[in-house]
Amino acid sequence: MLVIALFVIVGAWFKRYIIVIPTQLHPNLPIQNVPEYFKFYTPTLIETAITAASFILVLLIITVLAKIFPIVPINDPMHQK
C-alpha cells in the first residue's frame, strides 16, 4: 500500500508539473497585440456584490444553524444531579 500511495503521489505531482510548466514556456505569455484594458482585471460592482453576498449568506446560515442546533450542549448529562 505504501508503494502504491507513493506512486499515486508522484503521478499526481508529475501531472501538475506537465500542466503548469509547458504553459509558462509559451512565447506569447507576455500579452502582445492586446488592448490595454484586457491586461488588467478589475471586478465590477456586481461581481463584488455577488462575492460579498455569498460570504454573508454562509455566515447567516451558520448563525441560524447555531441557534437551532447549539454548539455547546445545554443539558450536560455529566453535571446533572
C-alpha positions in Angstrom: 0.0 0.0 0.0 2.9 2.4 0.8 4.4 1.8 -2.6 1.1 2.3 -4.4 0.5 5.5 -2.4 3.9 6.8 -3.3 3.3 6.1 -7.0 -0.1 7.9 -6.8 1.6 11.0 -5.1 4.4 11.1 -7.7 1.9 10.7 -10.5 -0.3 13.5 -9.2 2.8 15.7 -8.8 4.0 14.8 -12.3 0.6 15.6 -13.8 0.5 19.0 -12.2 4.1 19.6 -13.5 3.1 18.7 -17.0 0.1 21.0 -16.9 1.9 24.1 -15.5 5.4 24.2 -16.8 4.8 23.9 -20.6 2.2 26.7 -20.5 4.7 29.0 -18.8 7.3 28.4 -21.6 4.9 29.7 -24.3 6.5 32.6 -26.2 3.3 34.7 -26.2 2.8 34.7 -22.4 3.7 38.4 -22.2 0.4 39.6 -23.8 1.2 41.1 -27.2 -1.2 43.0 -29.6 -3.9 43.1 -27.0 -5.8 46.2 -25.9 -4.5 47.7 -22.6 -7.8 47.2 -20.8 -7.5 43.4 -21.4 -4.2 43.2 -19.4 -5.5 44.3 -16.0 -8.7 42.9 -14.4 -10.8 45.0 -12.1 -14.1 43.5 -10.8 -17.3 45.3 -11.4 -19.6 46.4 -8.7 -22.0 43.5 -9.5 -19.2 40.9 -9.2 -18.0 42.4 -5.9 -21.6 42.4 -4.6 -22.2 38.7 -5.6 -19.0 37.7 -3.9 -19.8 39.6 -0.7 -23.3 38.3 -0.7 -22.2 34.7 -0.9 -19.9 35.2 2.2 -22.7 37.0 4.1 -25.1 34.2 3.2 -22.8 31.5 4.5 -22.3 33.4 7.8 -26.1 33.8 8.0 -26.7 30.1 7.5 -24.0 29.2 10.1 -25.6 31.7 12.6 -29.1 30.3 12.1 -27.9 26.7 12.4 -26.0 27.6 15.6 -29.3 28.9 17.0 -31.3 25.8 16.0 -28.5 23.3 16.9 -26.5 24.7 19.8 -22.7 24.4 19.6 -22.3 24.0 23.3 -24.7 21.4 24.8 -27.3 22.9 27.1 -28.1 19.7 29.0 -24.8 18.2 30.1 -25.6 14.7 31.5 -22.3 14.7 33.5 -23.4 17.6 35.7 -27.0 16.6 36.4 -28.0 15.5 39.9 
